[in-house]
Every structure is written in C-alpha cells, then in structure tokens.
Amino acid sequence: MILPSPFCVLVLETADGSARFHEALAALERQPRPPWAEWILTAISRTRTDVPDGDDAAWARTLWFRLEGRGEATLPRTPYPGVRLYLPGEDAPITVDPLSVHDAQDVLPATLEMFLRAIEVEGGRTTAPAATPATGLEPEPAPEPQAGPEPETGPLTGEPEPEPEMPPGPTSVVRAEPPRTATPPVPLVAGVSVSVASRLGGGWRVEFARDGRVIAVEDARIAPWVDPRAPGRLTSLLKGGLDRCDVPIERRAVREAVGDWLAALHEQASEEGITSASVARVVGLTTSVTVELTQPPTFVITLGDAEMVLSNAEMASDSPKKINELWLANFYEVLGASPLDWREIRDQWLSVAETCEPWGDRTPYDTATTALQVRVSAEAVFDSREGLLRSGVYLDGEILWVNNSIVEEVLRDSTNLTSRGFSIHLRREGVLIRTSTVHRVRGIVCRAWGFTADFRAAEDVSPVRMRTVGGDANA
C-alpha cells in the first residue's frame, strides 16, 4: 500500500533485525545520553505498533510515525539487515488503512536519522564506497602502499628537514574539519569550466569560465543543487555566454551538461558537506552545545568567547530570525542565514548536544510550589471541611485539601504563571492527586485543590493540629 504524507513506517523484518533494534533502544536508556534520545524513546513507546499474526509475532513489528519538517531525503533506508524504513509515497508492506491511524507519533527527520545512524554504527555496518560519477561502477581498491625512496636530506645538516608546524586553529565539537563552502572549477562543455561558492551574508555564486575568462555569472539566494528552477536558468545563462563567444553549440547539449553537473553536485554536497558560508561560520566557531533540563529545555551554545541562549520554541522554529539577531548582537556582523542554513545549523547542534541540570529552577513553577508549601504549612490544619473556611486547609485521610484562594494568592505574587500551568506542573511532580473540587461548608461553596498529605511541612515544625468541635460541619 502506498504511504500518504506525512506517514513513514519502520518495519522489523527479521529476528536479527529486531534484536539490533532493541539493542539500540537499550543503549539509549544508559546515561549519559544525547537529548534526542528522550524524544525517540518517548515516540517509540507511544506510537502505533502493529504486530502480525503468525510465527513471527514474537519479533516482527511495524512502527508508525508522522514526519514533522524536512530532511527525509537523508534518512537511511536499511540501517541494518532486517530493519527497513518506508517513506511517504512508497509501497509499504502494511495492511492497515493509513487514514485510520490516529496514534502515530510526530518525529523530526533529523531525530529519526540520528537513531537510525546509531543502529547502523552499533550494528557494525559500514558504508559502501560511492560509485564514480563517470561510470557508476564501484571504484577500484586503492593500491597497496609501496616503500618509497629515502627522504631527501637538508643541504647543511644532512638530516631530513622537519615539516613546518601548522598554527593551531579553532576547535569545534560539531565537525572535525571546517565544512567546505566552494567547489573547484570542473569541466562542463565546450571548454567551459564551472564553479560554485557561497557568499558572505548569504547566497551563492555560480561562475562559468572559458580560457581563463569568466563568461557568465549568477548570484542566487538558494543553492543551485536544491533550486528546482536552477537548471533552466543556468542553461539560458551559459548558452548566452557561449553565443557571445561565438561558440556554436545546441541548447540541448548545454542543458544536458548543466543537468548532469547539478546532479553530481547534489550528491557531492551531501557526501562532502558543501555548505553555505553562514553555516560554516557558525559551525566552525561552535565549541559546545548544552541542553539545560528545564521545562521546556533551554539550549546554551558556546561560540568561542560568546554564548547564545535559545529557548525550546526558538530551536523548534524554522525561522532563522533568532540566530541572525544573536549573531549580530555577539559579533557585530550580519550572518545572513537562510531557513535552510538555520536547519542545518540546528541539526549539527542537536547531534552533539549534551544535557545538564539547570543552574536555576527547572521551571518558573518551582518557586511557586515552594511558596505554596510554606504558605500551607503556616496554616492550621483541620480534620473537617470547616477548615477550608477557617484556615483554608483540610486533611481528609490521605488528601490535603487547600482552598483555591490560597493557591490564587500565591500565583498573584508570581509573574506570567497560570493556574492551568501550575496544576500541570504539580501533577507532574506527583503532589497534586485530585482535581479541583467544589466543597459546600455551612451553606458556603468553595473550591479546593487535593494534594498529598505530606505536601505541607513535617508535623514537628508546623502549627498545632486543630479539631472542630462537633465534627464535620457538612456531615
């Protein structure tokens, strides 16, 4: 069945492949682990998983995902024998109507790729050598190294001349080598060579040269190998340059040569990491990427002596506005990163990010929680509902009811905190165990929150416990 967008399925086809898949999951459970591991583990645990009927039910699985964003072209299709990924538009071995699947979890292609690459690496897979562009055949193995002549000696000492020391360059945890931002001139057609280079401030320049003289130039915002309109535009540009040089050539030959060059350039850019000057500048300066485990997470990027702090929403956005603003504020120069540049920078950062505990509160609600505990501990606790009117605190077995007015009083002293967000935080912390409930006390209606009995301070430091004479006023 053809998979509609944005669905993709990961199929465990063999018992060996299933074992490798679960080994990779187990490896992500160990500490320390990258921040994307939590996203993958959560998505896999919650997403729809189909189990077939038959002898292979013990290990065969089909996991459904919804791809969020771009980047699916780089996903490995068979990271390990018996583990197969099917993308939108492909004929997948599924028996369920995709339109009936409502519990497939969303996942970023970059995050899914990291997990599949982990299966590849830990499974001992090696990437096959790339085919040569000219023939499409596997390249011949490199010849065995042979003993060469003795090194030449220096003219004065008779000893080998030492190699000159290279000055140390900036180190980066993102890439071992700076990414390339240009290609050398390559022959194209009719004695014409072509080269492409990224421009500072954004954009790309394509130059066609013949006999050492540039005959045509194009400046574009989008890289030519990803621009669907580039083949036709560059064909017209080069044909015009050749006509001015009185070179007789058919337009079809020019179009075919340009198309072959762009196809080879697309493959080269993926394999060798040809990227824009903006990406190279950021990646080359990045020394560390730290994810503080706040709620939501906070990303701290160290670039040399500068430091950038991005929120979870800013990292998730596909707009390069924030990175351009922070770059100008820190380095006083225009970065000019495009949306494509920003996505590549973000993917590089996420691939090397390390997690750490926050320097302050994990969430702004932490301070409000402490303030509420102090406030509740300062009040007398009653064992009848009348306590909700007298002190605002009523203990009913294992549930400590706190008048809503006390909670709202604490929230009023905070900034930009809502009762809805506060309740979510308290439930996540395991201290709010009952929903806000209406209580009627002596004809007065009040609403109270149900906490665990140990939410308030210990008995020996809290006010004296009081009992209402006559029992529960509402009994």
C-alpha positions as CSV (number, residue, x, y, z in Angstrom):
1,M,0.0,0.0,0.0
2,I,1.3,3.5,-0.9
3,L,2.1,5.6,2.2
4,P,0.5,9.0,2.2
5,S,2.4,12.0,3.5
6,P,3.5,12.5,6.3
7,F,3.4,8.9,7.4
8,C,6.5,6.7,7.5
9,V,6.8,3.2,8.9
10,L,9.8,1.3,10.4
11,V,9.5,-2.4,9.8
12,L,11.4,-5.1,11.7
13,E,11.6,-7.8,9.1
14,T,13.8,-10.4,10.8
15,A,14.6,-11.6,14.3
16,D,18.2,-10.4,14.0
17,G,17.0,-7.0,12.9
18,S,14.5,-6.9,15.8
19,A,17.3,-7.7,18.2
20,R,19.6,-5.0,16.8
21,F,16.7,-2.5,17.1
22,H,16.1,-3.3,20.7
23,E,19.8,-3.2,21.5
24,A,19.9,0.3,20.1
25,L,17.0,1.3,22.3
26,A,18.7,-0.2,25.4
27,A,21.8,1.8,24.6
28,L,19.8,5.0,24.6
29,E,18.5,4.2,28.1
30,R,22.0,4.3,29.5
31,Q,23.5,7.5,30.9
32,P,24.9,9.8,29.7
33,R,22.8,10.1,26.6
34,P,22.1,12.7,24.0
35,P,19.0,14.9,24.4
36,W,17.3,13.5,21.3
37,A,17.3,10.0,22.9
38,E,14.4,11.1,25.2
39,W,12.4,12.2,22.2
40,I,13.0,8.9,20.4
41,L,12.3,6.7,23.4
42,T,9.0,8.6,24.1
43,A,7.9,8.4,20.5
44,I,8.6,4.7,20.2
45,S,6.9,3.9,23.5
46,R,3.7,5.8,22.5
47,T,3.4,5.4,18.7
48,R,1.2,2.8,17.0
49,T,2.9,-0.5,16.7
50,D,1.3,-3.3,14.6
51,V,2.1,-7.0,15.5
52,P,1.3,-9.6,12.8
53,D,-0.5,-12.9,13.4
54,G,1.7,-16.0,13.0
55,D,5.0,-17.5,13.9
56,D,6.9,-14.1,13.6
57,A,4.6,-12.3,16.1
58,A,7.4,-12.6,18.7
59,W,9.7,-10.2,16.9
60,A,8.1,-8.7,13.8
61,R,6.8,-5.1,14.3
62,T,5.6,-2.2,12.2
63,L,6.1,1.2,13.9
64,W,4.2,4.2,12.6
65,F,5.5,7.8,12.7
66,R,4.5,11.1,11.3
67,L,7.4,13.2,9.9
68,E,7.5,16.8,11.0
69,G,9.5,19.1,8.8
70,R,12.0,18.4,6.1
71,G,15.1,16.3,5.8
72,E,13.7,12.9,4.9
73,A,16.0,12.5,1.9
74,T,18.9,11.8,4.2
75,L,17.2,9.0,6.2
76,P,19.0,5.7,5.8
77,R,16.5,3.2,4.3
78,T,18.1,-0.1,5.6
79,P,20.3,0.8,8.6
80,Y,20.7,-2.9,9.4
81,P,19.7,-6.2,7.7
82,G,16.1,-6.8,8.7
83,V,15.3,-3.2,9.7
84,R,13.7,-1.3,6.8
85,L,12.3,2.3,6.7
86,Y,9.5,3.2,4.2
87,L,8.9,6.9,3.4
88,P,5.8,8.7,2.1
89,G,5.0,7.8,-1.5
90,E,6.5,4.3,-1.2
91,D,4.8,0.9,-1.4
92,A,5.0,-0.4,2.2
93,P,4.0,-3.8,3.5
94,I,1.1,-2.6,5.6
95,T,-2.4,-4.0,5.9
96,V,-3.9,-1.0,7.8
97,D,-5.6,1.9,6.1
98,P,-3.2,4.9,6.9
99,L,-6.2,7.2,7.2
100,S,-7.4,5.2,10.2
101,V,-4.1,5.6,12.0
102,H,-4.6,8.4,14.6
103,D,-1.9,7.4,17.2
104,A,1.2,7.7,15.1
105,Q,3.7,10.0,17.0
106,D,5.3,13.0,15.4
107,V,9.1,12.9,14.9
108,L,11.6,15.2,13.3
109,P,13.5,13.6,10.4
110,A,16.8,14.8,11.9
111,T,16.0,13.0,15.2
112,L,14.9,9.8,13.4
113,E,18.1,9.9,11.3
114,M,20.2,10.0,14.5
115,F,18.5,6.9,15.8
116,L,18.9,5.0,12.5
117,R,22.5,6.0,12.3
118,A,23.0,4.7,15.8
119,I,21.6,1.3,14.7
120,E,24.0,1.5,11.7
121,V,27.1,2.2,13.8
122,E,26.4,-0.1,16.7
123,G,25.4,-2.9,14.4
124,G,28.8,-2.8,12.7
125,R,27.5,-1.6,9.4
126,T,30.0,0.0,7.0
127,T,29.1,2.3,4.2
128,A,29.8,1.0,0.8
129,P,32.2,3.1,-1.3
130,A,30.5,5.6,-3.5
131,A,30.2,4.9,-7.3
132,T,32.3,7.1,-9.5
133,P,30.2,9.7,-11.4
134,A,31.6,8.9,-14.8
135,T,30.8,5.1,-14.9
136,G,28.5,4.5,-11.9
137,L,30.7,1.4,-11.1
138,E,32.3,0.6,-7.9
139,P,35.8,2.3,-7.6
140,E,38.8,0.0,-7.8
141,P,40.5,-0.6,-4.5
142,A,43.4,1.6,-3.7
143,P,46.8,0.0,-4.5
144,E,48.9,-1.3,-1.6
145,P,51.4,1.3,-0.4
146,Q,54.9,0.7,-1.5
147,A,58.2,1.7,0.0
148,G,59.3,5.0,-1.5
149,P,62.7,6.5,-1.8
150,E,64.6,7.7,1.3
151,P,63.6,11.3,2.2
152,E,65.9,14.0,0.9
153,T,68.3,15.5,3.4
154,G,68.8,19.1,4.1
155,P,71.6,21.0,2.4
156,L,73.5,21.8,5.5
157,T,73.0,19.1,8.2
158,G,72.4,16.1,6.1
159,E,69.3,15.3,8.2
160,P,65.7,15.3,7.0
161,E,64.1,18.7,7.0
162,P,61.3,18.9,9.6
163,E,57.9,19.7,8.3
164,P,56.7,23.2,9.2
165,E,54.4,23.3,12.1
166,M,50.8,24.5,11.4
167,P,49.4,27.1,13.7
168,P,46.6,25.7,15.8
169,G,43.1,26.6,14.5
170,P,39.8,26.9,16.3
171,T,38.3,23.6,17.5
172,S,34.7,22.6,17.3
173,V,32.8,19.7,18.6
174,V,30.4,19.9,15.7
175,R,32.7,18.9,12.9
176,A,36.3,17.7,12.9
177,E,37.0,19.8,9.8
178,P,35.5,23.1,8.7
179,P,32.8,22.5,6.2
180,R,33.5,23.4,2.6
181,T,31.9,26.5,1.1
182,A,33.1,26.2,-2.5
183,T,33.9,23.7,-5.3
184,P,36.9,23.8,-7.5
185,P,36.3,24.5,-11.2
186,V,35.2,21.4,-13.1
187,P,35.0,20.9,-16.9
188,L,31.5,21.2,-18.2
189,V,31.1,21.6,-22.0
190,A,32.8,23.3,-25.0
191,G,35.9,24.1,-22.9
192,V,33.8,25.8,-20.2
193,S,34.5,25.1,-16.5
194,V,32.1,25.9,-13.7
195,S,32.5,26.6,-10.0
196,V,30.1,27.5,-7.2
197,A,30.9,29.3,-4.0
198,S,28.9,30.6,-1.0
199,R,28.8,34.3,-0.5
200,L,29.3,36.0,2.9
201,G,26.0,37.4,4.1
202,G,24.0,34.7,2.3
203,G,23.5,33.4,-1.2
204,W,25.6,31.5,-3.8
205,R,27.6,32.5,-6.8
206,V,28.0,30.3,-9.9
207,E,30.8,31.2,-12.4
208,F,31.3,29.8,-15.9
209,A,34.8,30.4,-17.3
210,R,36.4,29.7,-20.7
211,D,40.1,30.1,-21.5
212,G,40.7,31.7,-18.1
213,R,38.0,34.3,-18.6
214,V,34.6,34.4,-16.9
215,I,31.8,34.4,-19.5
216,A,28.8,34.2,-17.2
217,V,28.0,34.7,-13.5
218,E,24.8,34.2,-11.5
219,D,24.1,35.2,-7.9
220,A,21.2,33.4,-6.3
221,R,19.8,33.1,-2.8
222,I,19.2,29.4,-3.0
223,A,21.9,26.8,-3.6
224,P,21.7,25.7,-7.2
225,W,21.6,21.9,-6.5
226,V,18.4,22.4,-4.4
227,D,16.7,25.0,-6.6
228,P,14.2,23.3,-9.0
229,R,14.4,26.3,-11.3
230,A,18.2,26.4,-11.5
231,P,18.7,24.0,-14.5
232,G,16.7,26.1,-16.9
233,R,18.0,29.4,-15.6
234,L,21.7,28.3,-15.7
235,T,21.2,26.8,-19.2
236,S,20.0,30.1,-20.6
237,L,22.8,31.9,-18.8
238,L,25.5,29.6,-20.2
239,K,24.0,29.5,-23.7
240,G,24.1,33.3,-23.8
241,G,27.7,33.4,-22.7
242,L,28.7,30.9,-25.3
243,D,26.9,32.7,-28.0
244,R,28.8,35.9,-27.1
245,C,32.0,33.9,-27.5
246,D,30.8,32.6,-31.0
247,V,30.9,29.0,-29.8
248,P,28.4,27.0,-31.9
249,I,26.5,24.6,-29.6
250,E,23.0,23.4,-29.3
251,R,20.9,24.3,-26.3
252,R,20.1,20.7,-25.7
253,A,23.8,19.8,-25.2
254,V,24.1,22.7,-22.8
255,R,21.0,21.7,-20.8
256,E,22.2,18.1,-20.5
257,A,25.7,19.2,-19.3
258,V,24.2,21.6,-16.7
259,G,21.7,18.9,-15.5
260,D,24.5,16.3,-15.1
261,W,26.7,18.8,-13.2
262,L,23.9,19.8,-10.8
263,A,23.0,16.1,-10.1
264,A,26.7,15.3,-9.4
265,L,26.9,18.5,-7.3
266,H,23.8,17.5,-5.2
267,E,25.5,14.1,-4.4
268,Q,28.8,15.8,-3.7
269,A,27.2,18.3,-1.3
270,S,25.5,15.5,0.7
271,E,28.7,13.4,0.9
272,E,31.4,16.0,1.4
273,G,29.4,18.6,3.4
274,I,29.5,21.5,1.0
275,T,27.5,24.2,2.8
276,S,26.9,27.9,2.9
277,A,29.3,30.5,4.4
278,S,26.8,31.2,7.2
279,V,26.7,27.6,8.3
280,A,30.5,27.2,8.0
281,R,31.0,30.4,10.2
282,V,28.6,29.2,12.9
283,V,29.8,25.5,12.9
284,G,33.4,26.5,12.8
285,L,33.1,28.6,16.0
286,T,30.9,26.3,18.0
287,T,32.8,24.7,20.9
288,S,29.9,23.2,23.0
289,V,26.2,22.8,22.9
290,T,24.5,22.2,26.3
291,V,20.8,21.5,27.0
292,E,19.7,22.6,30.4
293,L,16.9,20.2,31.5
294,T,14.4,23.0,32.3
295,Q,10.7,22.6,31.4
296,P,10.8,23.2,28.5
297,P,14.5,22.7,27.8
298,T,17.0,25.7,27.4
299,F,19.8,25.5,24.8
300,V,23.1,27.1,25.6
301,I,25.5,27.4,22.7
302,T,29.2,28.4,23.2
303,L,30.9,30.0,20.3
304,G,34.4,30.9,21.2
305,D,34.2,33.6,23.9
306,A,30.5,34.3,23.2
307,E,27.4,32.4,24.5
308,M,24.0,32.2,22.9
309,V,20.9,31.1,24.8
310,L,17.9,29.8,22.9
311,S,14.5,28.7,24.2
312,N,12.9,25.4,23.2
313,A,10.4,27.4,21.0
314,E,13.2,29.2,19.2
315,M,15.1,26.0,18.5
316,A,11.9,24.4,17.2
317,S,11.1,27.3,14.8
318,D,12.2,27.0,11.2
319,S,12.8,30.8,11.1
320,P,16.4,32.0,11.1
321,K,15.4,35.3,12.7
322,K,16.7,34.5,16.2
323,I,20.1,33.1,15.1
324,N,20.7,36.2,12.9
325,E,19.7,38.5,15.8
326,L,22.0,36.8,18.3
327,W,24.9,36.7,15.9
328,L,24.7,40.4,15.2
329,A,24.4,41.1,19.0
330,N,27.5,39.0,19.8
331,F,29.8,39.5,16.8
332,Y,28.6,42.9,15.3
333,E,28.4,41.4,11.8
334,V,25.5,40.2,9.7
335,L,25.2,36.4,9.4
336,G,22.5,36.3,6.8
337,A,21.5,32.7,7.5
338,S,18.6,31.4,5.4
339,P,15.9,29.0,6.6
340,L,17.9,26.1,5.0
341,D,21.1,27.3,6.7
342,W,19.4,27.5,10.1
343,R,18.0,24.0,9.8
344,E,21.5,22.7,9.0
345,I,23.0,24.6,11.9
346,R,20.3,23.3,14.3
347,D,20.8,19.7,13.1
348,Q,24.6,20.0,13.8
349,W,24.0,21.4,17.2
350,L,21.4,18.7,18.2
351,S,23.8,15.9,17.0
352,V,26.5,16.9,19.6
353,A,24.4,18.4,22.4
354,E,24.9,17.3,25.9
355,T,22.4,17.5,28.8
356,C,23.0,19.1,32.2
357,E,21.0,20.1,35.2
358,P,19.9,23.8,35.1
359,W,21.7,26.4,37.1
360,G,18.4,27.7,38.5
361,D,14.9,26.4,38.7
362,R,13.8,23.7,36.2
363,T,10.6,25.7,35.7
364,P,9.2,29.0,37.0
365,Y,6.6,27.0,38.8
366,D,9.3,25.5,41.1
367,T,9.4,28.8,43.1
368,A,5.6,29.0,43.2
369,T,5.4,25.4,44.5
370,T,7.8,26.2,47.4
371,A,5.9,29.4,48.2
372,L,2.6,27.4,48.3
373,Q,4.1,24.8,50.6
374,V,5.4,27.4,53.0
375,R,2.0,29.2,52.9
376,V,0.1,26.0,53.6
377,S,2.5,24.9,56.4
378,A,1.9,28.2,58.2
379,E,-1.9,27.5,58.5
380,A,-3.6,25.3,61.0
381,V,-4.8,22.0,59.5
382,F,-8.4,20.8,60.3
383,D,-9.8,17.3,60.0
384,S,-13.2,18.7,58.9
385,R,-14.4,20.7,55.9
386,E,-14.9,23.7,58.1
387,G,-11.1,24.1,57.9
388,L,-11.5,25.3,54.3
389,L,-13.2,28.4,55.6
390,R,-11.2,28.9,58.8
391,S,-7.6,28.3,57.7
392,G,-8.1,27.1,54.1
393,V,-6.6,23.7,54.9
394,Y,-8.5,20.4,55.5
395,L,-7.0,16.9,55.8
396,D,-9.3,14.1,54.7
397,G,-7.4,10.9,55.2
398,E,-4.5,10.9,52.6
399,I,-5.8,14.0,50.8
400,L,-4.8,17.5,51.9
401,W,-7.5,19.9,50.6
402,V,-6.2,23.5,50.1
403,N,-8.6,26.4,49.4
404,N,-8.4,27.7,45.9
405,S,-8.0,31.3,47.3
406,I,-4.6,30.3,48.9
407,V,-3.4,28.9,45.5
408,E,-4.5,32.1,43.7
409,E,-2.8,34.3,46.3
410,V,0.5,32.5,45.6
411,L,0.1,32.8,41.9
412,R,-0.7,36.6,42.1
413,D,2.7,37.1,43.7
414,S,4.3,35.4,40.7
415,T,4.7,36.6,37.1
416,N,3.1,35.2,34.0
417,L,2.0,32.0,35.8
418,T,-1.4,30.5,35.2
419,S,-3.4,28.1,37.4
420,R,-3.7,25.7,34.5
421,G,0.1,25.6,34.0
422,F,0.6,25.3,37.8
423,S,-1.7,22.4,38.1
424,I,0.1,20.6,35.2
425,H,3.4,21.1,37.0
426,L,2.1,19.9,40.4
427,R,0.6,16.8,38.8
428,R,3.9,16.1,37.0
429,E,5.7,16.4,40.4
430,G,3.2,14.0,41.9
431,V,1.9,16.3,44.7
432,L,-1.5,17.2,43.2
433,I,-3.5,14.0,43.3
434,R,-7.1,15.2,43.0
435,T,-8.7,17.7,40.6
436,S,-10.0,21.0,41.9
437,T,-13.3,20.1,43.7
438,V,-16.3,22.1,44.9
439,H,-17.0,21.8,48.7
440,R,-20.1,23.1,50.5
441,V,-19.4,24.2,54.0
442,R,-22.3,25.7,56.2
443,G,-24.0,26.8,53.0
444,I,-20.9,28.4,51.5
445,V,-19.5,27.0,48.3
446,C,-15.7,26.9,47.9
447,R,-13.3,25.2,45.6
448,A,-10.2,23.3,46.9
449,W,-7.2,21.5,45.4
450,G,-6.4,18.0,46.5
451,F,-2.7,17.5,47.5
452,T,-0.8,14.6,49.1
453,A,-0.8,14.6,52.9
454,D,2.9,15.3,53.0
455,F,2.7,18.4,50.8
456,R,2.9,20.6,53.9
457,A,5.9,20.7,56.3
458,A,6.6,18.0,58.9
459,E,4.4,17.8,61.9
460,D,7.1,18.9,64.4
461,V,7.6,22.3,62.6
462,S,4.0,23.0,61.6
463,P,1.3,24.8,63.6
464,V,-0.7,22.8,66.2
465,R,-3.3,20.5,64.6
466,M,-6.8,21.6,65.4
467,R,-10.1,19.7,65.6
468,T,-13.5,21.2,65.0
469,V,-15.9,20.7,67.9
470,G,-19.0,18.9,66.8
471,G,-17.4,17.1,63.8
472,D,-17.7,17.9,60.1
473,A,-19.9,20.9,59.5
474,N,-21.1,19.4,56.3
475,A,-21.7,15.9,57.6
